[in-house]
Amino acid sequence: MTDMPHADQVRNHARWRPGWHAGRTSYAWVLPLAEQPGLRKLVNDYQYALRDLPGFDLVPLEWMHILVQEVGFTDEIDESRIQSLLDATRPRLTEVLPLTLAFHHAVVLPESLALPAEPQSSVLELRSAVREATAEVLGEDAVPAEPEDIDKHVSLAHSTTDGPAIFAIATLSATQVESATAKIPALSLVKLNRDHSSTEWETIAEVPLGG
C-alpha cells in the first residue's frame, strides 16, 4: 500500500457534470458502502475532525459509495433495455470474486477529500466487466466515460470553494484513525440523482459477485 499524494489546490466540486441538471437521473453501477461498520467508523472519525473546516460539505454516511460506472441518463435509455443490461452483466460478474477492499488514510483530491480503495485494481476489474456488458447492450459509443479520480475512492467531503489545500491536509494528517476493511458481495444498479450536495439513488437491482 502506497499513500497517494495530496492535491495542493482544491476547486469547487462540479455537481453538474455535462448533461446533468436538476431533476435529471442516470442509471449507474455503484458499490453502496453504508452498511460497512468498520468503514463507517473510519469515515465518522475523519468527518468529526473535519466538522469545523470551512469550504467542505460532508457526505452523509448513508450515501457512502464507490461509483463504478455510469450507464446513461434515464430519459435516454428505454426501461426495456435494463433487463437486457442485467442479463448481460450477471454472467460476467460470476467471474469477479466478491470484493475485499481496504481503506487506510484519506487524501485531498482536486474536488474532494476521499478514502482510496485498495487494491484499486479490484475496482478497475469490476468496472471493466460492467463496461463490457453495457457496450454489448447499448453499443460501444453509448458507454459513458468516467473521471478517473472519482471511481476508486469513497468521498468524505466535497469542496465548496477554490483555494489552497493546506488546511485540509493538516486536518487529515492530524486525525488518528484505524484502517478499515469492507467485504462487498454484490454490485448495485441504481437510478442516481445529483439534486442535493451528495449523490443519492434508488436501487433497481443487485447483482452478486462470484455467482
C-alpha positions in Angstrom: 0.0 0.0 0.0 1.4 3.4 -1.0 0.0 6.6 0.2 -1.4 8.8 -2.6 -0.1 12.4 -2.8 -2.4 15.2 -1.7 -3.5 17.8 -4.2 -2.0 21.3 -3.5 -5.2 23.1 -4.5 -8.9 22.4 -4.3 -11.7 23.7 -6.6 -15.4 23.8 -6.1 -17.0 20.4 -6.7 -18.8 20.5 -10.0 -22.0 18.7 -9.2 -23.5 19.3 -12.6 -21.4 17.3 -14.9 -22.1 17.6 -18.7 -25.7 16.9 -19.4 -26.9 17.0 -15.8 -29.5 19.4 -14.4 -31.9 19.4 -11.5 -34.4 16.6 -11.7 -32.5 14.5 -14.2 -31.5 11.0 -13.2 -29.0 8.5 -14.5 -28.6 4.7 -14.4 -25.3 3.7 -12.7 -23.5 0.8 -11.2 -22.4 1.6 -7.6 -20.9 -0.2 -4.6 -23.0 1.1 -1.7 -20.9 1.1 1.5 -23.2 2.5 4.2 -23.6 -0.9 5.8 -19.9 -1.4 6.4 -19.3 -0.9 10.2 -15.5 -0.5 10.0 -15.7 1.9 7.2 -18.5 3.9 8.9 -16.2 4.3 11.9 -13.3 5.4 9.8 -15.4 7.9 7.9 -17.0 9.1 11.1 -13.6 9.7 12.8 -12.5 11.8 9.8 -15.7 13.7 9.5 -15.7 14.6 13.2 -12.3 16.1 12.7 -13.5 18.0 9.6 -16.7 19.4 11.1 -15.2 22.8 11.7 -13.1 23.0 8.5 -14.7 25.6 6.2 -15.1 25.0 2.5 -16.2 21.4 2.5 -19.6 19.7 2.6 -19.6 16.3 4.4 -21.1 13.4 2.6 -23.8 11.7 4.7 -22.9 8.2 5.8 -26.0 6.7 4.2 -24.8 7.8 0.7 -21.2 6.4 1.0 -20.3 4.6 -2.2 -17.9 3.9 -5.0 -19.2 4.9 -8.4 -18.2 2.0 -10.6 -19.8 3.1 -13.9 -22.5 5.4 -15.1 -24.7 3.8 -17.8 -26.7 6.7 -19.2 -29.5 9.2 -18.4 -32.8 7.5 -17.7 -34.6 9.8 -20.2 -32.3 8.5 -23.0 -32.4 4.7 -22.2 -35.6 2.8 -22.7 -36.6 1.0 -19.5 -37.0 -2.2 -21.5 -33.2 -2.3 -22.0 -32.5 -2.6 -18.3 -33.4 -6.2 -18.1 -31.1 -6.9 -21.1 -28.3 -5.0 -19.2 -28.8 -7.1 -16.1 -28.8 -10.3 -18.2 -25.5 -9.3 -19.9 -23.9 -8.3 -16.6 -24.7 -11.3 -14.4 -22.6 -13.9 -16.1 -19.6 -11.5 -16.3 -19.8 -10.8 -12.5 -19.8 -14.6 -11.7 -16.1 -14.4 -12.7 -15.4 -11.4 -10.5 -14.8 -12.5 -6.9 -16.6 -10.8 -4.0 -14.6 -7.7 -3.2 -12.5 -7.2 0.0 -11.4 -3.6 -0.1 -9.1 -1.9 2.5 -9.2 1.8 3.4 -6.3 3.5 5.2 -5.7 7.2 5.0 -7.8 10.0 3.5 -6.3 12.1 0.7 -7.1 15.5 -0.7 -8.3 15.3 -4.3 -8.9 18.3 -6.5 -12.7 18.4 -5.7 -13.0 16.2 -2.6 -11.5 14.6 0.5 -11.6 10.8 -0.1 -10.5 7.4 1.0 -8.8 5.4 -1.8 -9.9 1.8 -2.0 -7.2 -0.8 -2.1 -6.5 -2.7 -4.2 -7.6 -0.2 -6.8 -7.2 -3.0 -9.4 -10.2 -4.8 -8.0 -12.4 -1.8 -8.7 -11.0 -1.5 -12.2 -11.6 -5.2 -12.9 -15.2 -4.8 -11.8 -15.6 -1.6 -13.9 -14.2 -3.3 -17.0 -16.7 -6.1 -16.6 -19.7 -3.8 -16.4 -18.4 -1.6 -19.3 -18.2 -4.7 -21.5 -21.8 -5.6 -20.6 -23.0 -2.1 -21.2 -21.3 -1.9 -24.6 -22.9 -5.2 -25.6 -26.4 -4.0 -24.8 -26.2 -0.2 -25.7 -23.3 -0.1 -28.1 -19.7 0.9 -27.6 -20.3 4.5 -28.3 -23.0 4.8 -25.7 -20.8 3.8 -22.7 -20.1 7.0 -20.7 -16.5 7.8 -19.8 -15.8 8.3 -16.1 -13.4 10.8 -14.5 -10.5 8.7 -13.3 -10.2 10.5 -9.9 -13.7 9.5 -8.5 -14.3 5.9 -9.3 -11.8 4.2 -6.9 -12.5 6.3 -3.8 -15.1 6.9 -1.1 -15.8 10.6 -0.8 -15.8 12.0 2.8 -16.5 15.6 1.8 -16.8 17.8 -1.4 -15.0 21.1 -1.8 -17.3 24.1 -2.0 -14.6 26.7 -2.7 -11.4 27.2 -4.8 -8.1 27.6 -2.9 -5.1 26.0 -1.2 -5.5 22.6 0.3 -3.1 23.2 3.2 -5.7 23.3 6.0 -7.4 20.2 4.7 -4.1 18.3 4.5 -3.2 19.4 8.1 -6.6 18.3 9.4 -6.4 14.9 7.8 -2.8 14.3 8.8 -3.6 15.2 12.4 -6.5 12.8 12.7 -5.8 9.4 14.3 -7.7 6.6 12.6 -7.7 2.9 12.3 -7.8 1.3 8.8 -11.0 -0.5 7.8 -11.9 -3.4 5.5 -15.1 -3.8 3.6 -16.4 -7.1 2.2 -18.7 -6.4 -0.7 -20.8 -9.3 -2.1 -22.8 -7.5 -4.8 -22.9 -4.6 -7.2 -26.0 -2.4 -7.4 -27.7 -1.0 -10.4 -29.3 2.3 -9.3 -31.2 5.3 -10.5 -28.9 8.1 -9.4 -29.6 11.8 -8.9 -27.4 14.8 -8.0 -30.1 17.2 -6.9 -28.5 17.6 -3.5 -24.9 18.2 -2.4 -24.2 14.5 -2.4 -25.1 11.8 -4.9 -28.3 9.9 -3.9 -30.0 6.9 -5.6 -32.8 4.3 -5.5 -31.7 0.7 -6.1 -33.1 -1.1 -9.1 -31.3 -4.4 -8.8 -28.3 -6.1 -7.1 -26.0 -8.5 -8.9 -24.0 -10.9 -6.8 -20.2 -11.1 -7.4 -18.7 -14.5 -7.9 -22.0 -16.1 -8.7 
